[in-house]
Structures are given as structure tokens and as C-alpha cells.
Amino acid sequence: MRKPIIAGNWKMHKLAGEGARFLMDLREKLPEAEKVDTVVCSPYIHLPLLTEAARDFPVSVGAQNMHFEDSGAFTGEVSPEMLKDILVEYVIIGHSERREMFGETDESVNKKTRASFNHGLTPIVCVGESLEQRENNETFTFVEQQVKNGLDGVTEEQLKQVVIAYEPIWAIGTGKTATSEEANDVCAHIRQVLKDTYSEDVAQAVRIQYGGSVKPANIDELLSKSDIDGALVGGASLEEDSFLKLVEAGANA
Ligand SMILES: O=C(CO)COP(=O)(O)O
């Protein structure tokens, strides 16, 4: 069985001190690390404070982006080596907001995914279709292409560590969740693509999260599905009570 993974994506919210307090408040309350992987992905500048606050208790810290080079003349960028240096463990790659607003492409997603393994970071690779693509019945082919392009050249052993987040763009921050069946169908398709492109072993190992208006009220239903192994959560990860409920749902899945 794949271990559930619940990740909060704080996007551009919270000040650093608020983030650290959030983690400290959860300190005694989080389920054991054996039951669920709990991840909080914050803005870059909060990361050192959060990795310090997260010492000795079962939560990992993730970044929301990174550059693919180790160092160089890339003003405003942060490298995988820098993230690893401050004990960051995860990195979100190719979130739809970065693809839409910051020119991220399958090619840059692929470079970043491969770079994450040079430094032992676990990538959370985001894929997902627009409303127009869904209405034109292009969801499967589009997501399939994103998965293949994003993971191109990644070795089988590395692939088993990858987390894929299926986030339909039309469900992000809109309050519109894909039904658990719709979400599971796409996650199952992604797993089939992994099997056809790589192997059954890889397909069974890779964890696939659903993201898009996940809340305490709908997470149990989503996690009960065969191919949904966790959630990548925006809005409902910002508040301690609701984040804790989501993580508990992961631990009980
Ligand atoms: O984009 C998301 C997580 O990466 C989803 O955001 P919401 O949970 O706010 O819909």
C-alpha cells in the first residue's frame, strides 16, 4: 500500500513568524510519521525558519518552485542545492499557477524534476487540464502528455520517489471539486501511463495526489478511491484546524 501524503501549498500567504507558529501549534497533534507524510510548502523566505521549527516532529517542509541549475547568473532564483542546504525535503514543480502566470513549460518542469534528484529533493510534479480542455474531452491526452514530458529521462528508481499532483485548473480555488470519480479516473489513467511507459513496479510505487478545493468535508471520499494517494491543498491548508483534519484523514485512509 502506498503511504498517503498530505501537502499544504500556502502559495503567497502568511508571514514567516505565522508559518513557524502554525507548525509549533501542530507539534503535539500531528499523526505519527508511519501513517502519513505531512508536508507544508511555503514561500522561499519562510523556509529556514520552518525547517528549524519542524525539527523533531513529523512534518516535512517543501518549496513551491526552484531553478534547475545549481548556481549561476539567474537573478531572483533559488537553486535545488540551496533548498537542500536548509533541510527542505520537497519541491512543488510546475504548479498550474506557475505554468499560467510565470511561463513554466513541460520542458522547464522536466529540467527541474531531474534536478531535484541531484540533491535528494522529492518533487511534487503538478499536472491538470483547463475547463476548456475538459469540455473538449482532451483531459486524458493532455494530462498524459504533461506526465510523459515532465518525467522524461527520469530513471525508474527516481520515478518511484516522484509524487504527482493531479490538479484540474478549473477546480483550484473555485470551490468546485472534481467528483471523486472524475478525480480517480484521471489518477488511474496517470498510473496506467506510468505502467505503459515504465513498469508495473513504477506505476504501483508512485503516489498521486488530487488537488483542487480539497477540504475536511470532501477528503475522506477522495482518499477512499483506488488511485488517489493524498492531496495537495491550497486554501484549506492555511488554517491549523482544517489542515490537521486533512492530515488525520490521510492517516486514517
Ligand atoms: O492549487 C492548489 C494546491 O496546489 C489547490 O488550491 P485550493 O485547495 O485552494 O483549491
The ligand as a Tripos MOL2 file, in Angstrom:
@<TRIPOS>MOLECULE
LIG
   10     9     1     0     0
SMALL
NO_CHARGES

@<TRIPOS>ATOM
      1 O1         -3.6550   24.8150   -6.1050 O.2       1 LIG1
      2 C1         -3.9390   24.0980   -5.1640 C.2       1 LIG1
      3 C2         -2.8910   23.3990   -4.4040 C.3       1 LIG1
      4 O2         -1.6720   23.4360   -5.0480 O.3       1 LIG1
      5 C3         -5.3440   23.9100   -4.7550 C.3       1 LIG1
      6 O3         -5.7750   25.0720   -4.1660 O.3       1 LIG1
      7 P1         -7.2040   25.0850   -3.3930 P.3       1 LIG1
      8 O4         -7.1430   23.9320   -2.4170 O.co2     1 LIG1
      9 O5         -7.2520   26.4140   -2.7140 O.co2     1 LIG1
     10 O6         -8.2560   24.8780   -4.4300 O.co2     1 LIG1
@<TRIPOS>BOND
     1     1     2 2
     2     2     3 1
     3     2     5 1
     4     3     4 1
     5     5     6 1
     6     6     7 1
     7     7     8 2
     8     7     9 1
     9     7    10 1
@<TRIPOS>SUBSTRUCTURE
     1 LIG1         1 GROUP 0 **** ****
